[in-house]
Amino acid sequence: MTDVLGKSKQLYVSIKSKNKILYDGNVLTLTSKNESGVFDILLLHTNFITLVRDYVIIDKGLPTEKRFDFEKGVLYVIANKVDIYIGI
């Protein structure tokens, strides 16, 4: 999905464990939890890095919703791209 200038209207998310890629694609929203509590990442989110725990939910409340449960991981956001490494 792009706007009239060809810019993406979605986040690109990659969720990886040590052994495989769990998810790789575009989403509208991402929800997770860190030591401060539950947070959301939307399009144009500021660059950000954090330790995450328990879960990541993509497209929460939408028909495309998917949940990934895990103990802990690292999440970073740079220019509408979210990389998550779990099980580390």
One Martini backbone bead per residue (centre of mass of N, CA, C, O) as a GRO file, in nm:
protein
   88
    1MET     BB    1   0.093   0.038   0.026
    2THR     BB    2   0.052   0.361  -0.129
    3ASP     BB    3   0.100   0.670  -0.210
    4VAL     BB    4   0.131   0.924  -0.447
    5LEU     BB    5   0.461   0.916  -0.379
    6GLY     BB    6   0.534   0.600  -0.299
    7LYS     BB    7   0.477   0.571  -0.005
    8SER     BB    8   0.447   0.398   0.264
    9LYS     BB    9   0.156   0.280   0.482
   10GLN     BB   10   0.364   0.075   0.616
   11LEU     BB   11   0.508  -0.161   0.802
   12TYR     BB   12   0.810  -0.331   0.838
   13VAL     BB   13   0.831  -0.680   0.945
   14SER     BB   14   1.075  -0.866   1.149
   15ILE     BB   15   1.073  -1.205   1.277
   16LYS     BB   16   1.335  -1.361   1.476
   17SER     BB   17   1.510  -1.640   1.530
   18LYS     BB   18   1.773  -1.850   1.540
   19ASN     BB   19   1.623  -2.056   1.309
   20LYS     BB   20   1.392  -1.836   1.211
   21ILE     BB   21   1.132  -1.697   1.026
   22LEU     BB   22   0.819  -1.579   1.143
   23TYR     BB   23   0.822  -1.282   1.005
   24ASP     BB   24   0.757  -1.111   0.672
   25GLY     BB   25   0.618  -0.782   0.653
   26ASN     BB   26   0.332  -0.599   0.632
   27VAL     BB   27   0.189  -0.347   0.855
   28LEU     BB   28  -0.005  -0.134   1.068
   29THR     BB   29   0.060  -0.280   1.352
   30LEU     BB   30   0.231  -0.284   1.682
   31THR     BB   31   0.245  -0.499   1.975
   32SER     BB   32   0.393  -0.470   2.308
   33LYS     BB   33   0.641  -0.545   2.576
   34ASN     BB   34   0.792  -0.382   2.851
   35GLU     BB   35   0.903  -0.242   3.147
   36SER     BB   36   0.667  -0.008   3.102
   37GLY     BB   37   0.484  -0.177   2.900
   38VAL     BB   38   0.252  -0.124   2.678
   39PHE     BB   39   0.296  -0.093   2.314
   40ASP     BB   40   0.297   0.105   2.011
   41ILE     BB   41   0.340   0.075   1.650
   42LEU     BB   42   0.356   0.315   1.396
   43LEU     BB   43   0.362   0.502   1.155
   44LEU     BB   44   0.636   0.716   1.204
   45HIS     BB   45   0.808   0.620   1.412
   46THR     BB   46   1.043   0.648   1.613
   47ASN     BB   47   1.339   0.579   1.682
   48PHE     BB   48   1.393   0.243   1.833
   49ILE     BB   49   1.492   0.066   2.142
   50THR     BB   50   1.412  -0.266   2.291
   51LEU     BB   51   1.305  -0.469   2.532
   52VAL     BB   52   1.116  -0.767   2.507
   53ARG     BB   53   0.803  -0.937   2.615
   54ASP     BB   54   0.591  -1.232   2.560
   55TYR     BB   55   0.499  -1.032   2.296
   56VAL     BB   56   0.358  -1.004   1.957
   57ILE     BB   57   0.133  -0.783   1.777
   58ILE     BB   58  -0.026  -0.786   1.472
   59ASP     BB   59  -0.294  -0.618   1.388
   60LYS     BB   60  -0.473  -0.532   1.615
   61GLY     BB   61  -0.820  -0.601   1.556
   62LEU     BB   62  -0.769  -0.746   1.291
   63PRO     BB   63  -0.794  -0.992   1.051
   64THR     BB   64  -0.452  -0.996   1.050
   65GLU     BB   65  -0.400  -1.105   1.317
   66LYS     BB   66  -0.092  -1.169   1.510
   67ARG     BB   67   0.071  -1.396   1.742
   68PHE     BB   68   0.381  -1.380   1.943
   69ASP     BB   69   0.534  -1.599   2.161
   70PHE     BB   70   0.769  -1.513   2.431
   71GLU     BB   71   1.011  -1.421   2.651
   72LYS     BB   72   1.249  -1.265   2.476
   73GLY     BB   73   1.374  -0.945   2.325
   74VAL     BB   74   1.456  -0.745   2.034
   75LEU     BB   75   1.370  -0.404   1.939
   76TYR     BB   76   1.369  -0.219   1.620
   77VAL     BB   77   1.337   0.121   1.487
   78ILE     BB   78   1.371   0.217   1.131
   79ALA     BB   79   1.212   0.371   0.902
   80ASN     BB   80   0.950   0.163   0.911
   81LYS     BB   81   1.139  -0.059   1.050
   82VAL     BB   82   1.096  -0.383   1.208
   83ASP     BB   83   1.309  -0.552   1.438
   84ILE     BB   84   1.297  -0.894   1.568
   85TYR     BB   85   1.462  -1.068   1.838
   86ILE     BB   86   1.423  -1.394   1.958
   87GLY     BB   87   1.564  -1.592   2.204
   88ILE     BB   88   1.831  -1.429   2.354
   0.00000   0.00000   0.00000
